[in-house]
Amino acid sequence: MSMVYATLISNGAAIQEFTVIQNTEPTEDFETLLFYKGKRVAICSHGDIAGNYNKAVSSYSAKADVLIIADSTGSQMTQPPFVILSKTPLNGSEVQANATDCHKIISLI
């Protein structure tokens, strides 16, 4: 999600809100609301942590046109209108796999 965020920012997205979620090791998760190409885009990097998926949907459903939620378990997003993208399998470089996923996500916005 950090790569998606950084790519959107580098392509002109404006930050409306940004919150670092504490106590999420090994990296810090975050929630953000961006304005990108005429759309309000929310990103929640911690959707696979119990309770955070529903919280993100509740928090952003009224104020975002697009909601991107990380869910490495795949167990949360089972109902339409979600578009579910599976994580690219690691066949070498994690950076390349993340870049592939980032491109897929941004192409849907």
C-alpha positions as CSV (number, residue, x, y, z in Angstrom):
1,M,0.0,0.0,0.0
2,S,2.9,2.3,0.6
3,M,3.9,2.0,-3.1
4,V,0.3,2.7,-4.2
5,Y,0.3,5.8,-1.9
6,A,3.7,7.0,-3.1
7,T,2.8,6.5,-6.8
8,L,-0.5,8.4,-6.4
9,I,1.3,11.3,-4.6
10,S,4.0,11.4,-7.3
11,N,1.3,11.6,-10.0
12,G,-0.4,14.6,-8.4
13,A,-2.7,13.2,-5.7
14,A,-3.5,15.7,-2.9
15,I,-3.6,14.5,0.7
16,Q,-6.9,15.2,2.4
17,E,-6.3,13.1,5.5
18,F,-3.4,10.9,6.7
19,T,-3.2,8.8,9.9
20,V,-0.4,6.5,11.0
21,I,-1.7,3.5,12.9
22,Q,0.5,2.8,15.9
23,N,1.6,-0.6,17.1
24,T,1.6,-2.3,13.8
25,E,5.0,-4.1,13.5
26,P,7.1,-4.6,11.5
27,T,6.0,-1.5,9.6
28,E,3.6,1.3,10.4
29,D,0.2,0.9,8.8
30,F,-1.7,3.9,7.7
31,E,-5.1,5.3,6.5
32,T,-5.3,8.1,4.0
33,L,-7.8,10.0,1.9
34,L,-6.4,11.5,-1.3
35,F,-7.9,13.5,-4.1
36,Y,-6.7,12.0,-7.4
37,K,-8.0,12.7,-10.9
38,G,-11.3,14.0,-9.6
39,K,-11.9,11.1,-7.2
40,R,-11.6,10.8,-3.5
41,V,-9.4,7.7,-2.9
42,A,-9.1,6.1,0.6
43,I,-6.3,3.7,1.4
44,C,-6.3,1.4,4.5
45,S,-3.1,-0.6,4.8
46,H,-4.3,-2.6,7.8
47,G,-7.5,-4.2,6.6
48,D,-6.4,-7.7,7.6
49,I,-6.1,-6.9,11.3
50,A,-9.3,-7.9,13.1
51,G,-11.9,-5.3,13.1
52,N,-10.1,-2.8,10.9
53,Y,-11.7,-3.9,7.7
54,N,-15.2,-3.0,8.9
55,K,-14.0,0.2,10.5
56,A,-12.4,1.3,7.2
57,V,-15.5,0.5,5.2
58,S,-17.6,2.4,7.8
59,S,-15.3,5.4,8.0
60,Y,-14.7,5.9,4.3
61,S,-17.9,4.7,2.5
62,A,-19.5,8.1,2.6
63,K,-16.5,10.2,1.8
64,A,-14.5,8.1,-0.7
65,D,-15.3,7.2,-4.3
66,V,-12.7,4.4,-4.2
67,L,-11.6,2.5,-1.1
68,I,-8.4,0.4,-1.3
69,I,-7.9,-2.0,1.6
70,A,-5.0,-4.4,2.2
71,D,-6.2,-7.8,3.3
72,S,-3.6,-10.5,3.1
73,T,-6.0,-13.0,4.5
74,G,-8.5,-12.6,1.7
75,S,-11.3,-13.4,4.1
76,Q,-13.0,-10.1,4.4
77,M,-13.8,-9.0,0.8
78,T,-16.4,-11.4,-0.3
79,Q,-19.3,-9.2,-1.2
80,P,-19.8,-7.0,-4.3
81,P,-19.0,-4.2,-5.3
82,F,-15.4,-5.2,-4.3
83,V,-12.8,-5.9,-6.9
84,I,-10.5,-8.5,-5.4
85,L,-6.9,-8.6,-6.6
86,S,-4.7,-11.5,-5.4
87,K,-1.2,-10.7,-4.4
88,T,1.4,-11.4,-7.1
89,P,3.3,-14.5,-6.1
90,L,7.0,-13.9,-5.2
91,N,9.0,-15.4,-8.0
92,G,12.1,-13.5,-7.3
93,S,11.9,-9.8,-6.4
94,E,9.4,-8.6,-3.8
95,V,9.9,-5.1,-5.1
96,Q,8.9,-6.2,-8.6
97,A,5.8,-8.2,-7.3
98,N,4.7,-5.1,-5.3
99,A,5.2,-2.9,-8.4
100,T,3.0,-5.3,-10.4
101,D,0.3,-5.1,-7.7
102,C,0.6,-1.3,-7.5
103,H,0.1,-1.0,-11.3
104,K,-3.0,-3.3,-11.1
105,I,-4.5,-1.3,-8.3
106,I,-3.9,2.2,-9.8
107,S,-5.3,1.0,-13.2
108,L,-8.6,0.4,-11.5
109,I,-9.0,3.9,-10.2
